[in-house]
Amino acid sequence: MANIRQLDKRRKSVKNVRKITRTMELIATARFKKAMDRAAAATDYTKRITSIVQDIANSGTDVSHALLTAHDSVDAMDMLVLTANRGLCGGYNGSVVRAATVRRNEIKKEIEAGQTRVSGKRGISALRFAGVPIEKTYTEFDDQPSFAAVAKIADELIERYISGKIDRVDIAYTKFISISKQTVVVETLLPFASLAPAASVGGSAEPAKASGTRDIYEFLPSASGILEEVVPASFRARLFKCFLDAAVSEQIARMIAMKSATENAGDIIKSLSRTYNRARQSKITQEIMEIIGGVEALG
């Protein structure tokens, strides 16, 4: 026979857990809405500035930029991994870490040099546990990453690429496609040699021009001067968009995980309530039988 007090104590404990998970679900929902608004606002800007760089690069002008030119060989590569500072978000962190580890193992056979940069305490601890050396860590990014902070990372990567210290930059993160779909990807951000269309930064691809003709541009003060400003700005915007996508995806994963935990707690409470009621009913029946037996013995 189940102990009634233990069942009641456990039921109260699960009810308290359900309150916590429900509160966390509501908090994640509120943070998700704010993060999604920021990501949506940045998407149009990122699309447009990427399109401008692409158009200028294909305009037929005799200008170029170091970030648009691939190096002759890839001897060093930096990898940036975007994870969360907190858990309780399902397989969000584990999926990103696995994708980054797979890519790292693939390129390690050919490329030994470079740095591994990790954002998020969960990713830092997981990769260190796996024995992966980490040169740079970032824990200041949460559900609302700052563009200024991301721009500092972007400028470091730009400097390393232009100076020849690295030949490629990869980033592992969870790409936000829609509320119902987020995909873990590993993308190459540098070089811009094969500049992707607008779809690579979140959204549907714009149709390519079928005629093959180039747009005619007039540059003021000069095409090279414009590229010097626009290309780094485009890289900063794309990197910032990756951070925003990761923040939105984290909150969605936490919403789903906490909703599932709340529903599971409700099922456990129902099961414990049934067991508790049966045990209580059985005990009452037993006490009644003992009273009847005692009365008959006295009679």
Buried (B, 14 or more C-beta within 10 A) or exposed (E): EBEBEEBBEBBEEBBEBBEEBBEBBEBBBEBBEBBBEBBEEBBEBBBEBBBBBBEBBEBEBEBEBBBBEBBEEBBBBBBBBBBBBBEBBBEBBBBBBBBBBEBBEEBEEEBEEBBBBBBBBBBBBBBEEEEBEBEEBBEEBBBEBEBEBBBEBBEBBBEBBBEEBBBBBBBBBBBBBEEEEBEBBBBBBBBBEEBBBBEBBBBEEEEEEEEEEEEEEEBEEEBEEBBBEBBBBBBBBBBBBBBBBBBBBBBBBBBBBBBEBBEBBBEBBEEBEEBBEEBBEEEEEEEEEEEEEEEEEEE
